[in-house]
Amino acid sequence: MIVAVLGTGRRGRDIAQRCVRAGHEVRLRGTDATDVMDRVDEIRHALNGDVSAGIDGTTGLESAVSGSGIVIDATDGGTDSHREVVAETETMVEDETLIAVSDTSMSVTAVATGLRSPNRAVGLNLVDPPDGAIVEVVIAEQTTAATRDRVTDFVESLDASPVVVRDTPGFAALRLELATIAEAVRMVEDGVAGIRDIDRTFERGDSDRDGPLVRADRHGLETVLTALEDLADRLDERFEPPALLRRKVEDGQRGAVTGEGFYVWEEGTPTAGADPDPDVPTRDSEPEFR
């Protein structure tokens, strides 16, 4: 299948890489020719330097989407921007071409209102990209069962498991991720345990499974704060950001990118908790039994 991926940011590159690895022919579209080809080279390098990998880059929208079976809009921008992109795309593709939006902050239903045939619209979000085993398939109010089935088949062709979710704020994966991170931060605030011990409890001995505080640092604490504020506005106070998270962002401790967040980072690796472990009190003497 020809897969058109619009946008050369992190989401676009991850999606393109996953599709190429699965054997699809990918056209990556961006607005700057040099940037596009740099991203194509980056993806080929990630695929062991295979220059024959089925990916090409272009700055032309029509050359990217013509003849494609699915177009995935991974561009940056708000709802209006995505709506304009998919509306223009629709004029250049066949009636059966699927149109997907990859943006966890967007309502797919709202974006789909820009289409003449909104029944072909769907959301598509990689969880733990580019190699994660789960891909969210977001069902808009306009999405038909036929579209859902075709998109889940496409996700399975990527050697991934489709998780079908309703078009609600944060969908499923992001809501779970942010809820877990927020509770872990509150545990630090409350002195329940040390930073590393909280993460170790989540990891349960699985060295390949990062704890929520490490993940928060990797995401960037400012990004986590913004996402929590957005969900708190659109859902309820369950997602109200913890005061400790706000304080770290205000103090410039924004995670791996700044070298310190909940952990101290050296060369991309967390080395120690940035805050001292709490003093967990114990009895000074054994109780007397009578």
PEVENMO-V915939 format. One record per residue. N is the residue number from 0. PHI is phi in degrees with one decimal (NA if undefined). PSI is psi in degrees with one decimal (none if undefined). Layout:
n phi psi
N PHI PSI
N PHI PSI
//
This chain:
n phi psi
0 NA 142.5
1 -84.6 124.5
2 -115.5 120.4
3 -97.1 123.5
4 -113.5 118.7
5 -99.9 119.2
6 114.1 128.7
7 -106.3 13.1
8 -71.9 -172.2
9 -57.6 -44.9
10 -63.0 -45.3
11 -61.9 -42.5
12 -66.3 -41.6
13 -63.7 -43.0
14 -64.7 -45.9
15 -60.0 -45.1
16 -61.5 -42.7
17 -63.7 -40.7
18 -69.5 -40.2
19 -62.8 -45.2
20 -59.7 -31.4
21 -81.6 -3.0
22 97.3 7.6
23 -82.0 154.8
24 -87.6 119.5
25 -112.6 136.4
26 -117.4 115.3
27 -97.6 122.4
28 -113.4 130.1
29 -137.3 -178.1
30 -98.2 -17.8
31 -115.1 120.9
32 -60.7 -43.2
33 -63.7 -44.2
34 -62.4 -42.6
35 -59.0 -49.2
36 -69.2 -32.7
37 -61.9 -40.8
38 -69.7 -37.4
39 -61.9 -45.7
40 -62.0 -38.3
41 -62.0 -42.7
42 -67.5 -42.3
43 -61.3 -40.2
44 -62.7 -40.8
45 -64.6 -24.3
46 -97.6 38.4
47 63.2 33.6
48 69.9 21.9
49 -75.5 99.3
50 -72.3 -13.0
51 -89.5 -1.2
52 -54.9 144.4
53 -76.5 65.8
54 -141.3 139.7
55 -139.3 160.4
56 -118.7 154.3
57 -156.7 156.8
58 -103.2 -5.0
59 -92.8 128.9
60 -65.9 -46.3
61 -64.1 -41.0
62 -66.7 -25.5
63 -77.3 -43.1
64 -96.5 -15.8
65 -59.7 126.7
66 77.9 5.6
67 -79.3 151.7
68 -87.8 -27.1
69 -148.4 138.7
70 -113.4 127.7
71 -114.4 112.3
72 -85.0 104.8
73 -115.4 26.8
74 -74.0 162.9
75 -88.6 152.7
76 138.6 171.3
77 -85.7 -170.6
78 -58.8 -45.4
79 -60.8 -40.7
80 -63.8 -46.8
81 -62.7 -39.8
82 -61.8 -40.7
83 -66.4 -40.5
84 -62.8 -47.8
85 -70.6 -32.6
86 -64.5 -43.9
87 -67.4 -39.5
88 -59.4 -41.9
89 -59.8 -29.5
90 -73.7 -9.8
91 -115.3 1.1
92 -121.1 168.1
93 -73.6 162.0
94 -61.3 -29.6
95 -89.4 -2.8
96 -68.3 130.7
97 -79.1 144.3
98 -123.8 115.9
99 -115.1 149.7
100 -117.6 130.8
101 -116.1 93.1
102 -164.4 111.2
103 -71.8 -9.5
104 -97.7 0.3
105 -107.1 147.1
106 -84.4 116.8
107 -63.6 -36.0
108 -58.9 -43.4
109 -67.2 -41.3
110 -65.1 -38.6
111 -65.5 -17.5
112 -65.9 -14.4
113 -81.5 -4.4
114 -98.4 146.3
115 -71.2 -33.1
116 -119.8 75.7
117 -67.7 -12.2
118 -64.1 -17.5
119 -90.3 0.3
120 -85.6 146.7
121 -159.2 157.9
122 -99.0 149.0
123 -143.2 113.0
124 -130.6 121.6
125 -74.3 131.7
126 -99.1 127.0
127 55.2 57.1
128 -70.8 160.6
129 -89.4 -5.0
130 -108.7 6.4
131 -62.2 154.3
132 -86.0 -5.2
133 -118.1 137.5
134 -130.2 125.5
135 -77.9 132.1
136 -109.1 110.2
137 -95.5 121.3
138 -94.2 112.4
139 -76.5 169.4
140 -61.9 -26.9
141 -91.9 -10.7
142 -67.9 131.0
143 -89.5 164.3
144 -62.2 -35.9
145 -63.9 -42.1
146 -63.7 -45.6
147 -56.0 -45.8
148 -66.1 -40.0
149 -66.4 -39.1
150 -70.8 -39.3
151 -65.2 -35.6
152 -62.2 -41.3
153 -62.6 -44.4
154 -61.0 -41.7
155 -63.6 -30.0
156 -67.7 -17.2
157 -87.7 7.5
158 60.5 43.1
159 -132.4 161.0
160 -99.3 123.3
161 -77.0 134.7
162 -114.7 112.6
163 -85.0 123.1
164 -131.4 155.7
165 -78.2 154.0
166 -78.1 86.2
167 -129.1 160.3
168 -54.1 125.7
169 81.0 -10.4
170 54.2 -138.7
171 -103.0 -54.3
172 -63.4 -44.7
173 -66.9 -39.9
174 -62.0 -44.3
175 -64.2 -42.6
176 -61.5 -48.9
177 -69.2 -37.0
178 -63.4 -40.7
179 -66.3 -45.4
180 -62.3 -46.0
181 -60.3 -42.2
182 -68.1 -37.8
183 -62.9 -40.5
184 -64.7 -41.2
185 -63.8 -33.5
186 -65.0 -37.2
187 -64.6 -45.4
188 -56.9 -41.6
189 -82.7 -2.8
190 69.3 28.4
191 -64.5 -43.1
192 -163.5 171.6
193 -72.2 160.9
194 -55.4 -50.8
195 -65.2 -37.1
196 -68.3 -35.4
197 -63.2 -45.7
198 -64.4 -39.1
199 -64.5 -34.3
200 -62.1 -40.3
201 -70.1 -41.4
202 -67.4 -31.4
203 52.4 41.8
204 83.3 -2.2
205 -88.9 106.5
206 -68.3 -17.1
207 -90.3 0.5
208 -113.7 103.9
209 -68.8 144.0
210 -75.7 168.9
211 -65.7 -30.6
212 -77.4 -36.0
213 -62.1 -44.4
214 -64.0 -39.2
215 -59.1 -44.6
216 -62.3 -40.6
217 -66.6 -41.8
218 -62.0 -35.1
219 102.8 121.5
220 -65.5 -30.1
221 -67.1 -39.2
222 -63.5 -43.9
223 -62.4 -43.6
224 -60.1 -47.0
225 -61.8 -42.4
226 -66.0 -40.6
227 -64.8 -42.4
228 -60.6 -40.1
229 -64.1 -46.0
230 -69.0 -34.5
231 -62.7 -38.2
232 -68.5 -40.2
233 -91.1 -18.7
234 -116.8 -93.0
235 -161.3 -173.8
236 -68.9 -8.0
237 -55.6 -28.9
238 -102.1 13.7
239 -61.3 125.9
240 -63.1 137.4
241 -62.9 149.3
242 -60.9 -35.6
243 -62.4 -38.5
244 -64.3 -45.4
245 -60.1 -42.4
246 -64.9 -41.2
247 -64.0 -42.1
248 -63.5 -44.6
249 -62.7 -32.3
250 -85.2 2.1
251 82.7 7.1
252 -89.8 84.5
253 -107.4 16.3
254 107.1 -156.9
255 -57.8 -34.5
256 -64.7 -29.5
257 -102.2 -3.5
258 91.5 -6.5
259 -157.2 135.0
260 -147.8 -107.2
261 -82.6 -20.9
262 -120.5 160.5
263 -90.8 129.4
264 -112.2 136.3
265 -133.3 120.6
266 52.1 44.5
267 78.2 10.0
268 -123.6 132.3
269 -73.1 127.2
270 -105.7 -31.7
271 -163.8 157.4
272 -63.4 139.6
273 -77.6 -19.8
274 -114.7 147.3
275 -65.4 149.3
276 -64.5 148.3
277 -70.0 155.0
278 -85.3 104.6
279 -89.4 110.8
280 -68.0 146.5
281 -128.0 165.8
282 -71.0 144.9
283 -77.8 -23.2
284 -148.8 161.5
285 -71.3 141.9
286 -66.4 149.4
287 -90.7 130.0
288 -104.6 136.8
289 -115.3 none
//
